[in-house]
Amino acid sequence: MASMRKKGKGGHYYARFYDSSRSPKRKEVPLDTTRKKVARRRLVELEEQFEAGEFDPWTDPADRERLTVREAIGRFLDAKRETVRDSTVDTYEQQLIAWSKSCPPGLTIRTVGPGHLQPFIRTYRADDDEDEPPSNATQRKRYRHLQAFVNWLLDKGIIEQDLMRSVDKPEKQEKQPSFLSPPELEKLIGKIEGHTETVTNIHGEPSDVQWLKDIIQFAVCTGLRRGELVSLQWRDINLEEQFVTVRNRSDFTTKSGDERRVPLRSDALDVARRRTE
């Protein structure tokens, strides 16, 4: 049986095996975690493998030759849970599990090559009905998360070579901003008005959706983002000089982090005036 020890305050756990007939008599195996519960589970796994003759800490100290892709991902996620937010771990898990599904079943991490990475980044679609390749943003996201995983594998000594060095990094493509043309805006407003003629409020009266039409009109004419629109306050609007100030607040920060002034023109100015009357 092995014992478990922790190195340093807040440090990682190690499994220590002892055999007086071996040299050295004691052999430590890193458990790659600072969480006691996770370390104890891995210790039990190693002990069971040791008892079954499937693992020898003196010749295969980290069980790396048999470590599957799924097992390696599990260890990586355990390590990340100690240092990053849960939402970030969820994103890692989503991307890496999707990658593992594109790999052959039972593939060991030591036999992974660029051929298992490049197709996933560039062409893999979970939905077989989709013919289009993943978007540029999705390709860059996959590359970024796989690189973090590979860096961790290198840091832990699980692999010796950077697998991503032979994988082409997707270049960021500049995306032209989309906007509603005047005919499209008119059609959208018309659809909203047509829908209100078919529904009533709790009093049996036609629903008032002028506020919705005003928001859409204001958004199209100013180009403000959704979060910027929601965080606006009346004091941000200067009708006399005809501009609106997009501000940072305690519960909202602009995408760039900078405050800015946006001119109020035509329909946006009409909406602001009507709403302040």
Disulfide bonds with the S-S distance in Angstrom:
none
